Amino acid sequence: MGRRRQVRDITDAFTKECFLTFVVPSLYLKTAIGDIRIFPRFCNRFMVHMKAIFLPHGAVWKLLRDNELLCPQKRVPMRPSVVLSWLFAIALICLDCAEGATFGQVVHNGIAYDFCAVKPATDDIRLFWKSPSSTTYSTIQALKDSLNRREIELLFATNAGIFQVAEGEYRPLGLHIEEGCEIVQLNTEDGQGNFYWKPNGVFALSGKRPLIVRTDLWLPDAQVQFASQSGPMLLFDSEFHPGFKRTSFSKYIRNGVGVRNSGEAVFAISTQPVTLWAFAAAFREALKCTDALYLDGAISTVYAPQLDRTASSGHFAGFWAVVDSTTSR
C-alpha cells in the first residue's frame, strides 16, 4: 500500500504541475535575461491529449473535470495502466512544447521588445515575395489569404528587409533567395541609407541552420534555401556595429533578426522608438543573440496573433514567415 500511495502522490504532483504550467494562457517567467512573457501555442493541444488519453479512464477524467487533482487530500486509486497513460500524455505535451515557436516579450533598459524565437531544425520558416502566379504579395494580409487557400496556416510574419519600388513593383534591395533559387543578386554597392551602412549582411537558412553573414564575407552555398539581405549589421560576433552611438537621437520602431548559439533564430520588434545602439543591445543582452541584422524601421510590422499583433497592413517586398502546413481545415 505504501508503494501504491507513493505512485498516486507522484501522479497527483505531476498533474498539478501540468495544469499550472500548460493550461494557464500566459506565463511570466523570471529568468537570468529578465522578465519574459510566454504565450504557449499548445494549450489547445494539451486538452486534446487529455481527452483522447484520459477519457477512457472514468475516474481520472472525473478528477480532471472536477479539479480534484488540485486538492491532494482527495484520492482515487489508479491502475498502473492509468499512470502509464498519464506519463505518455506528458511526453506528448513536452514534444509539442519543444517543437513550437516561442512568442514573448522582453524588457531591456525600460523598452519592451516583442519576439518570436524559432528553430529551423523543427519549425517551418520560409521567405515569401511573390505568389505562385508571380504576383507580389506586398502585404501580410495577401500572403495570409494565399496560404489559407493552400491550407497553410500563417503563425508569424514580419517584413524581410529594406526594399525599393521599381516600375511600380516592390523589390528587395539586395540578395533574395527562395526555395534555393536566387531571385535577386547580392548587392555590394555603396549608397545612402541604412541598407548601405557597412557592414551590412545576409540572414539565411542553410541546411536548417540559421546564419547571419556580413555581405563582404558572403559566399554562394547550394545548401541555402532562403536568404535576404539588409543592413546595417546590428551585431557580429557579439560586437556592436562600429558606427552606432549610444547618444544617438535617431529613434524609430525597428525590427530585426538575430541568431543564438543554440541554433535558434529570433525575430524582434521594438514596441516604441529606439536607437540602433539600443536595439543591438537588446539583441545581445536580453535576447542572447551573437549576431543580428537590422531589417527595417518606422514602417516595420509583425503579424503574431500569440502576441496580440494581428495588423496586416503596410506594403513590403518580402516577408519572413513561420507556417504550419499540417493544419487540417
N, C-alpha and C positions, 0 to 999 in steps of 0.2 A: 504493500500500500504506500509506503514511503516513496518508492521509486516512481510509482504512478502519479503521486501527488507532485513530485518534482517536475515531471513532464508537463502536467497541467499548469503549474506555476510558470514554467518557461514559456509555454504556448501563450498563456494569457499576457505575459510581458511582451512577447513578440507582436501580438495583435494590437496591444495598446500603442506600442511604438509606431506600428504601421498606420494606425488611424491618425495619430498626432502628426506624423511626417508626411503622409501622402494624400490624405483626404482634405486637409486644410487647403484652400485655394491659393494662398500665397504664404511664403515662408520668409522670415527675416533671419539671416544668418550673420552672426558676429564672427568675423574671420580676421586673419592677420592683415588682410588687404582692405579692411573697412567693412561697413555695413552693406550687405548685398541682399537685394530683394529678388527672390527666385519665384518664377511662375511656372510650376511643373505642367507640361502639356499632357501628362499621362494620367491625370486624375480620373478621367472617364474610363481609361483602360483598366485602372485599378478596380473599379466597380464591376467591370465586365468580367475580369478574372475571378473576383469574389463570387459573383453569381454563378458563373459556369462551374467553379470547382467546389464551392461550399454548399450550393443549393441542394445537392443530393443528401447532404447530412443535415437532417432537420434540426437537430439540437444545436449544431453550430450556427446555422443560418438564423435561428431564433435568437441566439446570443447577439449576433451582429445587428439584427433588426431592432432588438430591444436595448442595444447599447450596454448590455450587462457585462460585456468584456471590460468596460471601463470601471467596473466595480469588482475588484478582486475577491470580495467576500462571497460572491455568488459563483458557485462552481457547478459544472455539469461534467460528468465522466465522459472521457473521449477515447475512442478506439485508436489503436496505432495507425490505422489507415487514414483517419481524420488528420492526425498530426502530420503524416507524410504529405497529404494533400495540401495542408496549410503551408508547409515549408516549400513545396513546389510552387505554390502561388506567389510566395515571397520572392522566389528566384525569378519568376516571370516578371514581377514588378521591377526588380532590380535590373533586369535585362532591358526593359523599356526605358528605365531611368538612364542607363548607360548610353543608349543609342540616340536619345533625343537631343536636339539642340537645347542649349541653356539660354534663357532670356532673363535679364535682370537689370539692375541699376547700381552703379557705384557712385559714391560721392568723394570728390578729391578737391581739397582746398576750397570747400564750400560750393563747388559746382557739381551738379548731378549729370551723369552720362548714362544713357540707355545703351544696352549692349546685347548682342547675340553671339554666343560662343558655339562654334560648330566643329565637328571632327570630320574632315573629308574622308577619312577611312570608313566611316559608317553613315554619315549624313549625305544627302543628295544635294550638292551645291553646283549651281550652273550659272553661266553668264548668258544674258539674252540681249540682243539688239534688234534683230529682225524676225518676223514671223515666218512660218513655213512658206508663205506666199510672197516673201521678200519685202513685206511692208514693215516699216519701222514701228516698234511698239510705242515709243515716245513717252507713254505714261504707264504707271504701275497698274492702273485700272485696266488698260488694254491688255497688258501682259496677263493679269489675273483672269480676265474673260477668256483669253485664248487658251490658257492652261485648263480652265474649267471645261471647255469644250472637248479637251483631250483627256478628261477625267484625272487631271493632275492638280493637287491641292497646293496653293501657294502659302507657305508658312512664314516666310520672311523675304523682304526685298529692300534694296537700297540702291541709289544711283551709283553707277560703276566708276565714274571719274569725270574729269574735265573734258568738255566736248566743244565742237564748233557747229555752226549752222552753215551748210554749203549747199547752194542751189535748192533751198527750201527744205533740206533734209538735215536731221540731227545726226552728226557723225562723230565718232570718237576722235580725239585729237592725236592719239598715239596708238600703240600696239593693241590689237584686239583679236583674240583667238577664241573660237567656239568649236567645240567637238573636234579639236585637233587641227582645225583649218584656220590659217592666218588670213583674216579678212582685211585688216589694216596693218600696215608695216610699222615697225619700231620707229619712233620719232626721236632723232638725235640732234635736231636743230636747236639753235639758240633763239630766244624771243622774250617777249614781255609777259608777265603774269605768273601765277603760281605754278602752272604746269612746267614752265621752262626754268624754274628756280632750281638750279643744280645743287646737289644731286637730286634728280627725280628718280622714279623707279617703276617697277612692274610687280603686280600681285598676280600669282599664278598658282594653278593646281597641277602638280606634276606627279603622276602615279599615285593619286590620292593623298599627296603631301602638299601642304600649303607653303608657298615660298614668297618672299619679298626680296627682290634683287634690284640693285642700282642699275639704272639704264646703261651706264658705261661698262657694267660687268655682265650684262645680259648676253646669253648665248642661246641660239636656237636649240630646242630639245624636242625630239619626237614624242617624248612622254607627256609633254604639256598638252592638257585637254582644254583648259580655259585660261585666259590671261588678259589683263587690261593694264594700261599704262596711265600714270598720273603723276602729280608732283605738287609740292616737294616731298621728299622722304621726311617723315617725322622722326623716326629712329632707325639707326643701323648699328647692329652690334651693341645695342643699349645706349648708344650715344646720340645726343640731340643733333639735329641739323645745325651746322656751324653758323648759319645766318640768323637763327632765332634769337630774339631778345626778350628777356623776362619783363622788361619795362615797356614793351610794345603797347601801342594804343589801338592797334587794329584788331577788333573783336567781331566775330561773326559766329552764327550757328555753323558748326563744322561736323563733317562725318569722315571716317577713315576706317582702315582695316589694319589689324596687327596679327602677328603670329607668335605663338608660345613654343617653348622647347618641348612641350607635351604633344605637339602635333596639332594643336587647335588653331583655328582662325577666329579672330574676334572682330566683329563689325561693331562700331560705336558711333554715337551721335551725341553732341552736347545738347542739353536742354535749354541753354541760354548762351549768348555770345561769349566766346573765349578767344584768347590769343593762340597762335600756333604753338608757342612755348608751353602754355598751359595744357593744350591738347596733347602734345607729345609727352608731357609729364604724367598725364592721366593714363596714357597707354603703358608707360614704363612702370609707374609706381602703384597704380590702382588695378590695372588690368593685367599686369605682369607679362607684358609683351617685350620681346627683344628687338623686333623690327616692326616698323609701322609705316604706312603710306597714307598721305592725305588724299582724299577723294574729291571733295569739293566743299564749298562754304556758301552761306547766305541762302541759297536755293535748295540745299540738301534736304532729303526726306528719307523716311524709313516707314515701311509697312510691316507691322508686327502686332497682330491682334493680342498676343500674350502680354504686350506692354501697353495695351490700350492705344496703340498707334494704328489707326485704320485709314488715315488720309491717303489717298492715292492719286492726287493731282500733281501738277508740275510736269514739264517736258524735259526729257533727258535722252542721251544716246547711250543706252546700255544699262543693264541692271544686274547686280549680283543677287542671286536668289537661292533660297533653300526651299525645296519642294518635296512633296510626298506623292509618288506615283502609284502607291499601293492602296490609296484611298478608294473605297468602293462607294458608288453613288447609286 
